[in-house]
Amino acid sequence: MQYSACILDAEGARLTADEKAFFSETRPMGFILFARNIETADQVQALCDEFREAAGEECLITIDQEGGRVQRLREPLARNWRAPLDHVSQAGQNATRAMYLRYALIADELRKLGLNSNCAPVADLATSQTHPFLRNRCYAEDLNSVVEIAMAVAQAHLDGGVLPVLKHIPGHGRATMDSHKELPHVTTSRDVLEETDFEAFRRLKNLPVGMSAHIVFEQIDSLPATLSPKMVQTIREEIGFDGLLMTDDISMKALSGMPVDVAKAALKAGCDVALYCNASFEDRVAVAHAVGPLSDQAETRRVRAFERLKPAVSLDIPAIEDELSALMSGHVYG
């Protein structure tokens, strides 16, 4: 049986009997964890085992573990990190190495808990107008620094046996609104976007998995990128990203309409997988049935992504912590 073209979440710390039956029937391509799904190390490992038992060993199990405000795992299960932009600022000229080491430690934490993915790196270019919900999650304002650091973050995940999810394609940094609450519009010309925001993702196009942005780029289309065939074509052909493309959470208020309709529209636009979070059991069932199995192209991309998932390299954790502390002048954690 094929995987369904959706990534879903669970209601609590362990799967209910209904969730086990539902996930076994529909086999979602992946799952994402939130704070409500996290209690102890043993519990998280058991939950990940339940996901795999229901949906299959190659299901994606991911999380938002960027650091700063966006980290679902916290002490004592994981280190508490400063916001990425603060981390980069503190590290100065050592930022690329410091961010590699930071995410090597994060990948190690995730893998040991049973996860095989993380929703990072964030390759959005920060600007003076970037909405506060995103700005300190970014890595820098200049293109070359963002790309260099994002590549190091992605490599740290891959070295740690964890699939990185590149976000938010084709760029969220110019948004002055929080897409969790409303739909941002960007009026920047296509020429400028091609040279800046889009170029960042073009240079990172070979990463295995990406997440779309719920942003309207007015000079290209009136639809948000997640639902826009024109924008997905831009992502695929102009930017050249041919990895597995998942949506950002379709329950965010940037997108309007019934979840079933939004999920189907995202796949019709060219996204491979719909991410749907924080919904009722009945709505999750409806979305999973509506999207159906992965398309042949999406399945090819899924397989290709999992081929990048290799055993972790051997890490000397105390040595990494010491090196990172030295690079950061001791100001490592949040």
Short mmCIF file of the C-alpha atoms (twelve columns), coordinates in Angstrom:
data_MODEL
# 
_entry.id   MODEL 
# 
loop_
_atom_site.group_PDB 
_atom_site.id 
_atom_site.type_symbol 
_atom_site.label_atom_id 
_atom_site.label_alt_id 
_atom_site.label_comp_id 
_atom_site.label_asym_id 
_atom_site.label_seq_id 
_atom_site.Cartn_x 
_atom_site.Cartn_y 
_atom_site.Cartn_z 
_atom_site.pdbx_PDB_model_num 
ATOM 1   C CA . MET A 1   0.000   0.000  0.000   1 
ATOM 2   C CA . GLN A 2   1.261   3.469  -0.897  1 
ATOM 3   C CA . TYR A 3   1.759   6.333  1.487   1 
ATOM 4   C CA . SER A 4   -0.938  9.005  1.605   1 
ATOM 5   C CA . ALA A 5   0.003   12.501 0.482   1 
ATOM 6   C CA . CYS A 6   -0.277  14.045 3.940   1 
ATOM 7   C CA . ILE A 7   1.747   14.711 7.058   1 
ATOM 8   C CA . LEU A 8   -0.360  14.672 10.216  1 
ATOM 9   C CA . ASP A 9   -0.013  14.937 13.981  1 
ATOM 10  C CA . ALA A 10  -1.292  13.073 17.029  1 
ATOM 11  C CA . GLU A 11  -3.602  14.334 19.746  1 
ATOM 12  C CA . GLY A 12  -1.437  13.382 22.709  1 
ATOM 13  C CA . ALA A 13  1.586   11.605 24.087  1 
ATOM 14  C CA . ARG A 14  0.570   8.208  22.684  1 
ATOM 15  C CA . LEU A 15  -1.704  7.169  19.846  1 
ATOM 16  C CA . THR A 16  -5.303  6.430  20.637  1 
ATOM 17  C CA . ALA A 17  -6.892  3.229  19.355  1 
ATOM 18  C CA . ASP A 18  -8.737  5.274  16.713  1 
ATOM 19  C CA . GLU A 19  -5.513  6.948  15.578  1 
ATOM 20  C CA . LYS A 20  -3.712  3.617  15.308  1 
ATOM 21  C CA . ALA A 21  -6.483  2.207  13.132  1 
ATOM 22  C CA . PHE A 22  -6.699  5.371  11.024  1 
ATOM 23  C CA . PHE A 23  -2.948  5.648  10.433  1 
ATOM 24  C CA . SER A 24  -2.718  1.938  9.607   1 
ATOM 25  C CA . GLU A 25  -5.498  2.319  7.056   1 
ATOM 26  C CA . THR A 26  -4.279  5.503  5.344   1 
ATOM 27  C CA . ARG A 27  -0.498  5.349  5.937   1 
ATOM 28  C CA . PRO A 28  0.301   9.086  6.061   1 
ATOM 29  C CA . MET A 29  3.664   9.880  4.518   1 
ATOM 30  C CA . GLY A 30  4.752   11.550 7.707   1 
ATOM 31  C CA . PHE A 31  4.021   12.912 11.141  1 
ATOM 32  C CA . ILE A 32  4.992   16.040 13.057  1 
ATOM 33  C CA . LEU A 33  5.388   16.412 16.822  1 
ATOM 34  C CA . PHE A 34  4.298   19.311 19.004  1 
ATOM 35  C CA . ALA A 35  4.861   20.127 22.673  1 
ATOM 36  C CA . ARG A 36  1.688   18.250 23.634  1 
ATOM 37  C CA . ASN A 37  3.238   15.065 22.189  1 
ATOM 38  C CA . ILE A 38  6.347   15.311 24.383  1 
ATOM 39  C CA . GLU A 39  6.707   14.173 27.999  1 
ATOM 40  C CA . THR A 40  9.715   11.894 28.489  1 
ATOM 41  C CA . ALA A 41  12.396  10.354 26.315  1 
ATOM 42  C CA . ASP A 42  10.895  6.883  26.616  1 
ATOM 43  C CA . GLN A 43  7.451   8.228  25.768  1 
ATOM 44  C CA . VAL A 44  8.671   10.075 22.641  1 
ATOM 45  C CA . GLN A 45  10.520  6.972  21.470  1 
ATOM 46  C CA . ALA A 46  7.394   4.877  22.026  1 
ATOM 47  C CA . LEU A 47  5.248   7.361  20.106  1 
ATOM 48  C CA . CYS A 48  7.672   7.309  17.172  1 
ATOM 49  C CA . ASP A 49  7.579   3.504  17.249  1 
ATOM 50  C CA . GLU A 50  3.782   3.651  17.091  1 
ATOM 51  C CA . PHE A 51  3.909   5.951  14.064  1 
ATOM 52  C CA . ARG A 52  6.215   3.524  12.265  1 
ATOM 53  C CA . GLU A 53  4.217   0.474  13.266  1 
ATOM 54  C CA . ALA A 54  1.067   2.064  11.859  1 
ATOM 55  C CA . ALA A 55  2.362   3.780  8.723   1 
ATOM 56  C CA . GLY A 56  5.602   1.998  7.845   1 
ATOM 57  C CA . GLU A 57  9.278   2.192  8.647   1 
ATOM 58  C CA . GLU A 58  9.959   4.895  6.052   1 
ATOM 59  C CA . CYS A 59  7.403   7.393  7.306   1 
ATOM 60  C CA . LEU A 60  8.829   10.841 7.995   1 
ATOM 61  C CA . ILE A 61  8.773   11.874 11.664  1 
ATOM 62  C CA . THR A 62  9.614   15.538 11.932  1 
ATOM 63  C CA . ILE A 63  9.443   18.472 14.326  1 
ATOM 64  C CA . ASP A 64  10.114  22.218 14.488  1 
ATOM 65  C CA . GLN A 65  13.370  22.380 16.417  1 
ATOM 66  C CA . GLU A 66  14.948  25.608 15.213  1 
ATOM 67  C CA . GLY A 67  15.856  27.077 18.577  1 
ATOM 68  C CA . GLY A 68  14.638  30.242 20.250  1 
ATOM 69  C CA . ARG A 69  10.847  30.498 20.267  1 
ATOM 70  C CA . VAL A 70  10.474  27.613 17.847  1 
ATOM 71  C CA . GLN A 71  11.679  24.502 19.634  1 
ATOM 72  C CA . ARG A 72  9.251   21.813 20.725  1 
ATOM 73  C CA . LEU A 73  11.840  19.842 22.684  1 
ATOM 74  C CA . ARG A 74  13.290  21.583 25.726  1 
ATOM 75  C CA . GLU A 75  15.253  20.691 28.818  1 
ATOM 76  C CA . PRO A 76  15.667  18.089 30.154  1 
ATOM 77  C CA . LEU A 77  15.079  16.274 26.839  1 
ATOM 78  C CA . ALA A 78  17.058  18.717 24.725  1 
ATOM 79  C CA . ARG A 79  19.225  21.788 25.011  1 
ATOM 80  C CA . ASN A 80  17.493  25.162 25.029  1 
ATOM 81  C CA . TRP A 81  18.885  27.302 22.229  1 
ATOM 82  C CA . ARG A 82  19.073  31.008 21.513  1 
ATOM 83  C CA . ALA A 83  17.157  32.268 18.487  1 
ATOM 84  C CA . PRO A 84  19.122  31.546 15.286  1 
ATOM 85  C CA . LEU A 85  19.713  35.199 14.383  1 
ATOM 86  C CA . ASP A 86  21.019  35.881 17.890  1 
ATOM 87  C CA . HIS A 87  23.249  32.816 17.666  1 
ATOM 88  C CA . VAL A 88  24.680  33.984 14.335  1 
ATOM 89  C CA . SER A 89  25.256  37.490 15.691  1 
ATOM 90  C CA . GLN A 90  27.080  36.192 18.746  1 
ATOM 91  C CA . ALA A 91  29.271  33.875 16.669  1 
ATOM 92  C CA . GLY A 92  30.292  36.626 14.237  1 
ATOM 93  C CA . GLN A 93  32.803  35.392 11.674  1 
ATOM 94  C CA . ASN A 94  32.486  31.895 13.155  1 
ATOM 95  C CA . ALA A 95  28.742  31.746 12.434  1 
ATOM 96  C CA . THR A 96  28.791  29.032 9.787   1 
ATOM 97  C CA . ARG A 97  30.815  26.615 11.913  1 
ATOM 98  C CA . ALA A 98  28.876  27.508 15.055  1 
ATOM 99  C CA . MET A 99  25.558  26.831 13.335  1 
ATOM 100 C CA . TYR A 100 26.846  23.529 11.965  1 
ATOM 101 C CA . LEU A 101 27.826  22.425 15.465  1 
ATOM 102 C CA . ARG A 102 24.542  23.630 16.955  1 
ATOM 103 C CA . TYR A 103 22.480  21.599 14.517  1 
ATOM 104 C CA . ALA A 104 24.763  18.588 14.786  1 
ATOM 105 C CA . LEU A 105 23.800  18.521 18.467  1 
ATOM 106 C CA . ILE A 106 20.127  19.030 17.608  1 
ATOM 107 C CA . ALA A 107 20.203  16.213 15.051  1 
ATOM 108 C CA . ASP A 108 21.811  13.937 17.623  1 
ATOM 109 C CA . GLU A 109 19.043  14.736 20.103  1 
ATOM 110 C CA . LEU A 110 16.296  14.098 17.577  1 
ATOM 111 C CA . ARG A 111 17.700  10.836 16.246  1 
ATOM 112 C CA . LYS A 112 18.124  9.396  19.736  1 
ATOM 113 C CA . LEU A 113 14.438  10.108 20.425  1 
ATOM 114 C CA . GLY A 114 13.341  8.310  17.265  1 
ATOM 115 C CA . LEU A 115 12.784  11.243 14.903  1 
ATOM 116 C CA . ASN A 116 14.287  11.236 11.421  1 
ATOM 117 C CA . SER A 117 13.641  14.822 10.298  1 
ATOM 118 C CA . ASN A 118 13.669  18.452 11.400  1 
ATOM 119 C CA . CYS A 119 11.988  21.487 9.825   1 
ATOM 120 C CA . ALA A 120 15.192  23.440 9.260   1 
ATOM 121 C CA . PRO A 121 17.136  25.187 7.759   1 
ATOM 122 C CA . VAL A 122 15.301  28.500 7.386   1 
ATOM 123 C CA . ALA A 123 16.660  30.118 4.221   1 
ATOM 124 C CA . ASP A 124 14.400  33.170 4.284   1 
ATOM 125 C CA . LEU A 125 16.319  36.435 3.915   1 
ATOM 126 C CA . ALA A 126 15.730  38.722 6.865   1 
ATOM 127 C CA . THR A 127 14.921  42.362 6.133   1 
ATOM 128 C CA . SER A 128 14.206  45.355 8.329   1 
ATOM 129 C CA . GLN A 129 10.505  44.783 7.608   1 
ATOM 130 C CA . THR A 130 10.403  41.027 8.260   1 
ATOM 131 C CA . HIS A 131 7.584   40.281 10.679  1 
ATOM 132 C CA . PRO A 132 8.809   39.549 14.236  1 
ATOM 133 C CA . PHE A 133 7.283   36.057 14.126  1 
ATOM 134 C CA . LEU A 134 9.987   35.140 11.606  1 
ATOM 135 C CA . ARG A 135 12.845  37.642 11.782  1 
ATOM 136 C CA . ASN A 136 14.987  36.151 14.555  1 
ATOM 137 C CA . ARG A 137 14.403  32.683 13.115  1 
ATOM 138 C CA . CYS A 138 16.349  33.802 10.021  1 
ATOM 139 C CA . TYR A 139 20.125  33.563 9.714   1 
ATOM 140 C CA . ALA A 140 21.121  36.863 8.095   1 
ATOM 141 C CA . GLU A 141 20.079  39.694 5.785   1 
ATOM 142 C CA . ASP A 142 22.653  39.131 3.046   1 
ATOM 143 C CA . LEU A 143 22.208  36.393 0.461   1 
ATOM 144 C CA . ASN A 144 25.641  34.791 0.637   1 
ATOM 145 C CA . SER A 145 25.585  34.442 4.426   1 
ATOM 146 C CA . VAL A 146 22.091  32.931 4.432   1 
ATOM 147 C CA . VAL A 147 23.010  30.339 1.824   1 
ATOM 148 C CA . GLU A 148 26.321  29.418 3.445   1 
ATOM 149 C CA . ILE A 149 24.785  29.005 6.893   1 
ATOM 150 C CA . ALA A 150 21.684  27.206 5.604   1 
ATOM 151 C CA . MET A 151 23.865  24.718 3.750   1 
ATOM 152 C CA . ALA A 152 25.888  24.095 6.910   1 
ATOM 153 C CA . VAL A 153 22.688  23.569 8.909   1 
ATOM 154 C CA . ALA A 154 21.378  21.120 6.311   1 
ATOM 155 C CA . GLN A 155 24.682  19.228 6.240   1 
ATOM 156 C CA . ALA A 156 24.694  18.968 10.029  1 
ATOM 157 C CA . HIS A 157 21.312  17.269 9.885   1 
ATOM 158 C CA . LEU A 158 22.384  14.892 7.124   1 
ATOM 159 C CA . ASP A 159 25.606  14.051 8.989   1 
ATOM 160 C CA . GLY A 160 23.457  13.369 12.045  1 
ATOM 161 C CA . GLY A 161 21.150  10.918 10.269  1 
ATOM 162 C CA . VAL A 162 18.240  13.375 10.074  1 
ATOM 163 C CA . LEU A 163 16.494  14.773 6.975   1 
ATOM 164 C CA . PRO A 164 16.428  18.579 6.843   1 
ATOM 165 C CA . VAL A 165 13.313  20.383 5.592   1 
ATOM 166 C CA . LEU A 166 14.239  23.593 3.762   1 
ATOM 167 C CA . LYS A 167 11.833  26.442 4.459   1 
ATOM 168 C CA . HIS A 168 9.988   28.506 3.376   1 
ATOM 169 C CA . ILE A 169 10.202  28.146 -0.426  1 
ATOM 170 C CA . PRO A 170 10.391  30.479 -2.354  1 
ATOM 171 C CA . GLY A 171 10.998  32.961 0.502   1 
ATOM 172 C CA . HIS A 172 9.095   34.341 3.472   1 
ATOM 173 C CA . GLY A 173 11.449  37.110 4.577   1 
ATOM 174 C CA . ARG A 174 9.639   39.979 2.848   1 
ATOM 175 C CA . ALA A 175 6.361   39.207 4.595   1 
ATOM 176 C CA . THR A 176 5.256   41.899 7.027   1 
ATOM 177 C CA . MET A 177 2.412   39.762 8.384   1 
ATOM 178 C CA . ASP A 178 2.327   36.542 10.408  1 
ATOM 179 C CA . SER A 179 1.026   33.833 8.080   1 
ATOM 180 C CA . HIS A 180 -0.285  31.921 11.084  1 
ATOM 181 C CA . LYS A 181 -2.868  34.699 11.431  1 
ATOM 182 C CA . GLU A 182 -3.315  36.312 8.000   1 
ATOM 183 C CA . LEU A 183 -2.193  36.077 4.391   1 
ATOM 184 C CA . PRO A 184 0.929   38.151 3.639   1 
ATOM 185 C CA . HIS A 185 1.269   39.914 0.285   1 
ATOM 186 C CA . VAL A 186 4.632   40.793 -1.245  1 
ATOM 187 C CA . THR A 187 4.748   43.471 -3.947  1 
ATOM 188 C CA . THR A 188 8.451   43.182 -4.789  1 
ATOM 189 C CA . SER A 189 9.204   42.841 -8.500  1 
ATOM 190 C CA . ARG A 190 10.032  39.465 -9.923  1 
ATOM 191 C CA . ASP A 191 13.457  40.688 -11.052 1 
ATOM 192 C CA . VAL A 192 14.397  41.626 -7.489  1 
ATOM 193 C CA . LEU A 193 12.979  38.374 -6.111  1 
ATOM 194 C CA . GLU A 194 14.978  36.376 -8.653  1 
ATOM 195 C CA . GLU A 195 18.187  38.073 -7.524  1 
ATOM 196 C CA . THR A 196 17.551  37.732 -3.786  1 
ATOM 197 C CA . ASP A 197 14.913  35.556 -2.110  1 
ATOM 198 C CA . PHE A 198 14.513  33.093 -4.976  1 
ATOM 199 C CA . GLU A 199 18.272  32.954 -5.524  1 
ATOM 200 C CA . ALA A 200 18.811  31.733 -1.968  1 
ATOM 201 C CA . PHE A 201 16.604  28.726 -2.621  1 
ATOM 202 C CA . ARG A 202 18.093  28.238 -6.078  1 
ATOM 203 C CA . ARG A 203 21.482  27.707 -4.476  1 
ATOM 204 C CA . LEU A 204 19.928  25.212 -2.044  1 
ATOM 205 C CA . LYS A 205 17.828  23.414 -4.644  1 
ATOM 206 C CA . ASN A 206 19.517  20.033 -4.152  1 
ATOM 207 C CA . LEU A 207 18.280  19.560 -0.592  1 
ATOM 208 C CA . PRO A 208 15.917  16.594 -0.233  1 
ATOM 209 C CA . VAL A 209 12.776  18.147 1.283   1 
ATOM 210 C CA . GLY A 210 11.294  21.642 1.209   1 
ATOM 211 C CA . MET A 211 8.318   23.484 2.716   1 
ATOM 212 C CA . SER A 212 6.214   25.993 0.805   1 
ATOM 213 C CA . ALA A 213 5.426   29.539 1.899   1 
ATOM 214 C CA . HIS A 214 1.871   30.798 2.393   1 
ATOM 215 C CA . ILE A 215 2.726   34.085 0.669   1 
ATOM 216 C CA . VAL A 216 1.131   35.936 -2.259  1 
ATOM 217 C CA . PHE A 217 3.779   37.282 -4.631  1 
ATOM 218 C CA . GLU A 218 1.588   39.852 -6.347  1 
ATOM 219 C CA . GLN A 219 3.863   40.384 -9.353  1 
ATOM 220 C CA . ILE A 220 3.536   36.684 -10.234 1 
ATOM 221 C CA . ASP A 221 0.122   35.446 -9.087  1 
ATOM 222 C CA . SER A 222 -2.825  36.370 -6.890  1 
ATOM 223 C CA . LEU A 223 -2.806  32.993 -5.115  1 
ATOM 224 C CA . PRO A 224 -0.542  32.097 -2.168  1 
ATOM 225 C CA . ALA A 225 2.482   30.130 -3.319  1 
ATOM 226 C CA . THR A 226 1.252   26.924 -1.653  1 
ATOM 227 C CA . LEU A 227 -1.903  26.965 -3.811  1 
ATOM 228 C CA . SER A 228 -0.490  28.564 -6.961  1 
ATOM 229 C CA . PRO A 229 0.422   26.467 -10.016 1 
ATOM 230 C CA . LYS A 230 2.426   29.454 -11.280 1 
ATOM 231 C CA . MET A 231 4.437   29.659 -8.070  1 
ATOM 232 C CA . VAL A 232 5.048   25.922 -7.841  1 
ATOM 233 C CA . GLN A 233 6.174   26.036 -11.467 1 
ATOM 234 C CA . THR A 234 8.551   28.832 -10.441 1 
ATOM 235 C CA . ILE A 235 9.834   26.658 -7.601  1 
ATOM 236 C CA . ARG A 236 10.319  23.658 -9.872  1 
ATOM 237 C CA . GLU A 237 11.553  25.291 -13.084 1 
ATOM 238 C CA . GLU A 238 13.039  28.686 -12.223 1 
ATOM 239 C CA . ILE A 239 14.465  27.843 -8.819  1 
ATOM 240 C CA . GLY A 240 15.088  24.237 -9.865  1 
ATOM 241 C CA . PHE A 241 13.966  22.531 -6.655  1 
ATOM 242 C CA . ASP A 242 13.000  18.935 -7.440  1 
ATOM 243 C CA . GLY A 243 12.952  17.574 -3.911  1 
ATOM 244 C CA . LEU A 244 9.858   16.527 -2.006  1 
ATOM 245 C CA . LEU A 245 7.728   19.662 -1.587  1 
ATOM 246 C CA . MET A 246 5.480   19.719 1.465   1 
ATOM 247 C CA . THR A 247 3.145   22.542 2.327   1 
ATOM 248 C CA . ASP A 248 3.423   24.639 5.412   1 
ATOM 249 C CA . ASP A 249 0.542   23.803 7.753   1 
ATOM 250 C CA . ILE A 250 -2.670  24.217 5.771   1 
ATOM 251 C CA . SER A 251 -4.598  25.004 8.968   1 
ATOM 252 C CA . MET A 252 -2.822  28.364 9.225   1 
ATOM 253 C CA . LYS A 253 -5.134  31.328 8.771   1 
ATOM 254 C CA . ALA A 254 -3.169  32.551 5.749   1 
ATOM 255 C CA . LEU A 255 -5.165  29.993 3.776   1 
ATOM 256 C CA . SER A 256 -8.943  30.168 3.680   1 
ATOM 257 C CA . GLY A 257 -11.442 27.439 2.913   1 
ATOM 258 C CA . MET A 258 -12.271 23.963 4.126   1 
ATOM 259 C CA . PRO A 259 -9.142  21.913 4.936   1 
ATOM 260 C CA . VAL A 260 -10.117 19.205 2.457   1 
ATOM 261 C CA . ASP A 261 -10.419 21.765 -0.337  1 
ATOM 262 C CA . VAL A 262 -7.173  23.513 0.622   1 
ATOM 263 C CA . ALA A 263 -5.255  20.222 0.716   1 
ATOM 264 C CA . LYS A 264 -6.562  19.183 -2.691  1 
ATOM 265 C CA . ALA A 265 -5.766  22.630 -4.135  1 
ATOM 266 C CA . ALA A 266 -2.182  22.451 -2.834  1 
ATOM 267 C CA . LEU A 267 -1.616  19.080 -4.475  1 
ATOM 268 C CA . LYS A 268 -3.276  20.236 -7.688  1 
ATOM 269 C CA . ALA A 269 -0.919  23.244 -7.709  1 
ATOM 270 C CA . GLY A 270 2.032   20.861 -7.621  1 
ATOM 271 C CA . CYS A 271 2.937   20.353 -3.966  1 
ATOM 272 C CA . ASP A 272 3.696   16.715 -3.164  1 
ATOM 273 C CA . VAL A 273 2.368   16.484 0.384   1 
ATOM 274 C CA . ALA A 274 -0.071  18.467 2.547   1 
ATOM 275 C CA . LEU A 275 0.929   19.202 6.144   1 
ATOM 276 C CA . TYR A 276 -2.163  19.410 8.356   1 
ATOM 277 C CA . CYS A 277 -1.873  20.093 12.076  1 
ATOM 278 C CA . ASN A 278 -3.888  20.814 15.208  1 
ATOM 279 C CA . ALA A 279 -7.200  19.570 13.837  1 
ATOM 280 C CA . SER A 280 -9.939  17.298 15.075  1 
ATOM 281 C CA . PHE A 281 -9.710  13.587 14.462  1 
ATOM 282 C CA . GLU A 282 -12.598 13.806 12.010  1 
ATOM 283 C CA . ASP A 283 -10.932 16.554 9.984   1 
ATOM 284 C CA . ARG A 284 -7.641  14.655 9.834   1 
ATOM 285 C CA . VAL A 285 -9.493  11.607 8.534   1 
ATOM 286 C CA . ALA A 286 -11.252 13.709 5.907   1 
ATOM 287 C CA . VAL A 287 -8.018  15.285 4.658   1 
ATOM 288 C CA . ALA A 288 -6.163  11.967 4.496   1 
ATOM 289 C CA . HIS A 289 -8.944  10.405 2.457   1 
ATOM 290 C CA . ALA A 290 -9.258  13.479 0.221   1 
ATOM 291 C CA . VAL A 291 -5.590  13.673 -0.779  1 
ATOM 292 C CA . GLY A 292 -5.244  9.975  -1.531  1 
ATOM 293 C CA . PRO A 293 -1.905  8.310  -2.222  1 
ATOM 294 C CA . LEU A 294 1.262   10.096 -3.250  1 
ATOM 295 C CA . SER A 295 1.501   10.713 -6.975  1 
ATOM 296 C CA . ASP A 296 4.126   8.741  -8.870  1 
ATOM 297 C CA . GLN A 297 6.363   11.829 -9.008  1 
ATOM 298 C CA . ALA A 298 5.898   12.485 -5.307  1 
ATOM 299 C CA . GLU A 299 6.733   8.878  -4.470  1 
ATOM 300 C CA . THR A 300 9.891   9.125  -6.562  1 
ATOM 301 C CA . ARG A 301 10.870  12.263 -4.648  1 
ATOM 302 C CA . ARG A 302 10.060  10.601 -1.321  1 
ATOM 303 C CA . VAL A 303 12.271  7.626  -2.138  1 
ATOM 304 C CA . ARG A 304 15.044  9.914  -3.334  1 
ATOM 305 C CA . ALA A 305 14.819  11.931 -0.117  1 
ATOM 306 C CA . PHE A 306 15.074  8.836  2.055   1 
ATOM 307 C CA . GLU A 307 18.117  7.723  0.092   1 
ATOM 308 C CA . ARG A 308 19.830  10.769 1.614   1 
ATOM 309 C CA . LEU A 309 19.058  9.466  5.105   1 
ATOM 310 C CA . LYS A 310 22.318  7.767  6.111   1 
ATOM 311 C CA . PRO A 311 23.603  6.473  9.445   1 
ATOM 312 C CA . ALA A 312 24.910  9.284  11.598  1 
ATOM 313 C CA . VAL A 313 28.615  10.032 11.626  1 
ATOM 314 C CA . SER A 314 30.375  9.388  14.906  1 
ATOM 315 C CA . LEU A 315 30.198  12.470 17.127  1 
ATOM 316 C CA . ASP A 316 32.321  13.456 20.100  1 
ATOM 317 C CA . ILE A 317 29.578  15.374 21.903  1 
ATOM 318 C CA . PRO A 318 31.763  16.898 24.666  1 
ATOM 319 C CA . ALA A 319 34.275  18.058 22.050  1 
ATOM 320 C CA . ILE A 320 31.500  19.639 19.963  1 
ATOM 321 C CA . GLU A 321 30.114  21.406 23.013  1 
ATOM 322 C CA . ASP A 322 33.561  22.709 23.930  1 
ATOM 323 C CA . GLU A 323 34.260  23.957 20.402  1 
ATOM 324 C CA . LEU A 324 30.866  25.606 20.158  1 
ATOM 325 C CA . SER A 325 31.300  27.315 23.525  1 
ATOM 326 C CA . ALA A 326 34.680  28.657 22.427  1 
ATOM 327 C CA . LEU A 327 33.259  29.973 19.128  1 
ATOM 328 C CA . MET A 328 30.388  31.630 21.008  1 
ATOM 329 C CA . SER A 329 32.481  33.056 23.854  1 
ATOM 330 C CA . GLY A 330 30.448  30.916 26.204  1 
ATOM 331 C CA . HIS A 331 27.079  32.390 25.160  1 
ATOM 332 C CA . VAL A 332 25.638  29.237 23.594  1 
ATOM 333 C CA . TYR A 333 22.255  28.420 25.087  1 
ATOM 334 C CA . GLY A 334 19.018  30.309 25.567  1 
# 
